[in-house]
Amino acid sequence: MRRSTRLFEIIQILRAAETPVTADALAAKLEVSVRTVYRDIAALQAQRTPIEGEAGVGYLMRRGYDLPPLNFDAEEVEALWVGLSMLARTGDSTLQQAADRVCRKIEALRVPTDWLQVAPWGAPMDDPEKGCVPVVNYREAIRAEQKIRITYVNSEGERSERTVRPVALIYHIECTMLAAWCELRNGFRHFRTDRIWACELTEDHFCGQGEPLRAIWQEQNHWSDPVGAA
């Protein structure tokens, strides 16, 4: 999480709290060290954010503090709320966490949106405890133009080891697909992320090839049936 995002999260947590929040609790919520929380609190206080308290006791936000409003009209806020809520269907846990953070920013606008509801059913969550590879790994590899080595099991239960160049993620209703240039098949293939049993970043990059490969993939219109095998 970037520092600017973390500072905003601290403000939001303290604004919602009725009792002092300890540095340990903030660190656990933000998944950072307690030392990092101390530094962030000091930075916010230096910016005249009205945070009261101290290390070992806990922190509170002085009542009446608010954030400057974002320039969205009512329909734009509603569109954002629905779109962000639908990210729960992707199974991408890190995108969902980011969406939750944005939703809290929208809530700060005091525009009622609770009457807009989105059903949560969709792709299974990428839970590492259940053996799922987090989708964020693929997004990071795409951004870095870095090859990954995957273990894939197709719809017939056949297992294969592949080295691929990931170029895109396709969010279907019931699953998420990774589009990649497969070195084993020497062509584009699509992999259901819930059928990837293992994923390892390699030391090989394909710098400068990401955009051209993606353009070719788009021209070929490789929008795969999510039931199909890679």
C-alpha positions as CSV (number, residue, x, y, z in Angstrom):
1,M,0.0,0.0,0.0
2,R,1.4,3.4,-1.0
3,R,2.1,5.9,1.8
4,S,-0.5,8.4,0.6
5,T,-3.1,5.6,0.6
6,R,-2.0,4.5,4.1
7,L,-2.3,8.0,5.5
8,F,-5.8,8.3,4.2
9,E,-6.7,4.9,5.7
10,I,-5.4,6.0,9.1
11,I,-7.6,9.1,8.9
12,Q,-10.6,7.0,8.0
13,I,-10.0,4.4,10.7
14,L,-9.6,7.1,13.4
15,R,-12.7,9.1,12.2
16,A,-14.9,6.0,12.5
17,A,-13.5,4.9,15.9
18,E,-15.4,5.6,19.2
19,T,-12.4,4.8,21.4
20,P,-8.6,5.2,21.1
21,V,-7.0,2.9,18.5
22,T,-3.6,1.5,19.4
23,A,-0.6,1.6,17.0
24,D,-0.7,-2.3,17.1
25,A,-4.3,-2.3,15.9
26,L,-3.5,0.2,13.1
27,A,-0.5,-1.8,12.1
28,A,-2.5,-5.0,11.9
29,K,-5.2,-3.3,9.9
30,L,-2.8,-1.7,7.4
31,E,-0.4,-4.8,7.3
32,V,2.6,-2.7,8.2
33,S,5.0,-2.4,11.2
34,V,4.2,-0.5,14.3
35,R,7.2,1.7,13.6
36,T,5.7,2.6,10.2
37,V,2.4,3.6,12.0
38,Y,4.4,5.9,14.4
39,R,6.0,7.6,11.4
40,D,2.7,8.0,9.6
41,I,1.0,9.4,12.7
42,A,3.8,11.9,13.2
43,A,3.6,12.9,9.5
44,L,-0.2,13.5,9.8
45,Q,0.2,15.5,13.0
46,A,2.9,17.6,11.3
47,Q,0.3,18.4,8.6
48,R,-2.0,19.6,11.4
49,T,-4.4,16.7,11.1
50,P,-6.1,16.7,14.6
51,I,-5.0,13.3,15.8
52,E,-4.7,13.1,19.6
53,G,-2.9,10.5,21.7
54,E,0.5,8.9,22.0
55,A,2.4,5.7,21.6
56,G,1.3,3.0,24.0
57,V,-2.0,4.6,24.7
58,G,-3.8,5.0,21.4
59,Y,-5.0,7.6,19.0
60,L,-8.2,9.5,18.4
61,M,-9.4,11.9,15.7
62,R,-10.7,15.2,17.1
63,R,-14.4,15.5,16.2
64,G,-15.3,17.8,13.4
65,Y,-12.4,17.0,11.2
66,D,-13.5,16.3,7.6
67,L,-11.8,15.7,4.3
68,P,-12.3,18.0,1.3
69,P,-15.1,16.8,-1.0
70,L,-14.5,15.2,-4.3
71,N,-16.0,16.8,-7.4
72,F,-18.5,14.1,-8.3
73,D,-22.2,14.7,-9.0
74,A,-24.9,12.3,-7.6
75,E,-25.0,10.1,-10.7
76,E,-21.2,9.8,-10.9
77,V,-21.1,8.7,-7.3
78,E,-23.8,6.1,-8.0
79,A,-21.9,4.8,-11.0
80,L,-18.7,4.5,-9.0
81,W,-20.5,2.7,-6.2
82,V,-22.1,0.1,-8.4
83,G,-18.9,-0.4,-10.4
84,L,-16.7,-0.8,-7.3
85,S,-19.3,-3.1,-5.7
86,M,-19.2,-5.4,-8.7
87,L,-15.4,-5.9,-8.2
88,A,-16.5,-8.4,-5.5
89,R,-17.6,-10.7,-8.3
90,T,-14.1,-10.9,-9.8
91,G,-12.5,-13.0,-7.1
92,D,-9.6,-10.6,-7.1
93,S,-9.0,-9.9,-3.4
94,T,-6.5,-7.0,-3.8
95,L,-8.8,-5.2,-6.2
96,Q,-11.7,-5.7,-3.9
97,Q,-9.6,-4.2,-1.0
98,A,-8.8,-1.2,-3.2
99,A,-12.5,-0.9,-4.1
100,D,-13.4,-0.9,-0.4
101,R,-11.0,1.9,0.2
102,V,-12.5,4.0,-2.6
103,C,-16.0,3.2,-1.3
104,R,-15.0,4.7,2.1
105,K,-13.9,7.8,0.3
106,I,-17.3,8.0,-1.4
107,E,-19.0,7.5,1.9
108,A,-17.2,10.6,3.1
109,L,-19.1,12.6,0.5
110,R,-22.3,12.0,2.5
111,V,-24.2,11.0,-0.6
112,P,-26.6,8.1,0.2
113,T,-25.9,5.0,-1.9
114,D,-27.1,2.2,0.3
115,W,-30.2,1.7,-1.8
116,L,-27.9,0.6,-4.7
117,Q,-27.2,-3.1,-4.1
118,V,-25.0,-5.5,-6.1
119,A,-25.3,-9.3,-5.6
120,P,-21.9,-10.7,-4.5
121,W,-22.1,-14.0,-6.5
122,G,-19.4,-14.4,-9.1
123,A,-15.9,-15.9,-9.4
124,P,-14.5,-17.7,-6.4
125,M,-12.2,-15.6,-4.1
126,D,-8.5,-16.0,-4.7
127,D,-7.8,-17.3,-1.2
128,P,-4.2,-18.5,-0.7
129,E,-5.3,-20.6,2.2
130,K,-7.4,-22.6,-0.2
131,G,-4.5,-23.1,-2.7
132,C,-5.5,-20.2,-4.9
133,V,-2.8,-18.0,-6.4
134,P,-3.7,-14.3,-5.7
135,V,-4.7,-12.5,-9.0
136,V,-2.5,-9.6,-8.0
137,N,0.5,-11.8,-8.9
138,Y,-0.6,-11.8,-12.5
139,R,-1.3,-8.1,-12.6
140,E,2.2,-7.4,-11.2
141,A,3.7,-9.7,-13.8
142,I,1.8,-7.9,-16.6
143,R,2.9,-4.5,-15.4
144,A,6.6,-5.6,-15.0
145,E,6.5,-7.6,-18.4
146,Q,7.9,-10.5,-16.5
147,K,7.6,-14.2,-17.5
148,I,5.9,-16.5,-15.1
149,R,6.0,-20.3,-14.7
150,I,2.6,-21.9,-13.9
151,T,1.2,-25.3,-13.1
152,Y,-2.1,-25.6,-14.9
153,V,-4.9,-28.2,-14.7
154,N,-7.4,-28.1,-17.6
155,S,-11.1,-29.1,-17.6
156,E,-10.1,-32.7,-18.2
157,G,-7.8,-32.8,-15.2
158,E,-4.7,-32.8,-17.3
159,R,-1.7,-31.1,-15.7
160,S,1.0,-29.2,-17.5
161,E,3.9,-26.9,-16.7
162,R,4.0,-23.7,-18.7
163,T,6.2,-20.6,-19.0
164,V,4.1,-17.7,-20.3
165,R,4.3,-14.0,-21.0
166,P,1.1,-12.6,-19.4
167,V,-0.5,-9.8,-21.4
168,A,-4.1,-9.3,-20.0
169,L,-6.7,-10.3,-17.4
170,I,-10.3,-10.9,-18.5
171,Y,-12.9,-10.7,-15.7
172,H,-15.8,-13.0,-16.6
173,I,-18.8,-13.3,-14.3
174,E,-17.9,-16.7,-13.1
175,C,-14.1,-16.7,-13.3
176,T,-11.0,-14.7,-14.2
177,M,-8.9,-15.6,-17.2
178,L,-5.2,-14.9,-17.8
179,A,-4.3,-14.2,-21.4
180,A,-0.7,-15.0,-22.2
181,W,1.8,-16.0,-24.9
182,C,2.5,-19.6,-24.0
183,E,6.0,-20.8,-24.9
184,L,5.0,-24.4,-24.7
185,R,2.2,-23.9,-27.4
186,N,4.0,-21.1,-29.2
187,G,0.8,-19.0,-29.3
188,F,-1.7,-17.2,-27.2
189,R,-3.6,-19.2,-24.6
190,H,-6.2,-18.4,-21.9
191,F,-5.9,-19.8,-18.4
192,R,-8.6,-19.8,-15.7
193,T,-6.9,-18.4,-12.7
194,D,-8.8,-20.8,-10.4
195,R,-7.1,-23.7,-12.3
196,I,-3.6,-22.4,-11.8
197,W,-2.2,-24.5,-9.0
198,A,1.2,-22.7,-8.7
199,C,2.7,-19.5,-10.1
200,E,6.3,-18.4,-9.9
201,L,7.9,-15.2,-11.2
202,T,11.0,-16.0,-13.3
203,E,14.0,-13.9,-13.7
204,D,13.3,-13.4,-17.4
205,H,11.5,-10.3,-18.7
206,F,10.0,-9.5,-22.0
207,C,10.5,-5.7,-21.8
208,G,9.0,-3.7,-24.6
209,Q,7.0,-6.7,-25.9
210,G,4.0,-6.3,-23.6
211,E,2.1,-3.7,-25.7
212,P,2.8,-5.3,-29.1
213,L,1.8,-8.7,-27.8
214,R,-1.4,-7.3,-26.3
215,A,-2.2,-5.5,-29.6
216,I,-1.8,-8.8,-31.6
217,W,-3.9,-10.6,-29.0
218,Q,-6.7,-7.9,-29.3
219,E,-6.6,-8.1,-33.1
220,Q,-7.0,-11.8,-33.0
221,N,-10.0,-11.3,-30.7
222,H,-9.0,-14.1,-28.3
223,W,-12.0,-13.8,-26.0
224,S,-12.0,-17.4,-24.7
225,D,-15.0,-19.4,-23.4
226,P,-14.1,-19.6,-19.7
227,V,-15.0,-23.3,-19.7
228,G,-12.5,-24.1,-22.5
229,A,-9.1,-25.6,-21.9
230,A,-5.8,-23.7,-22.4
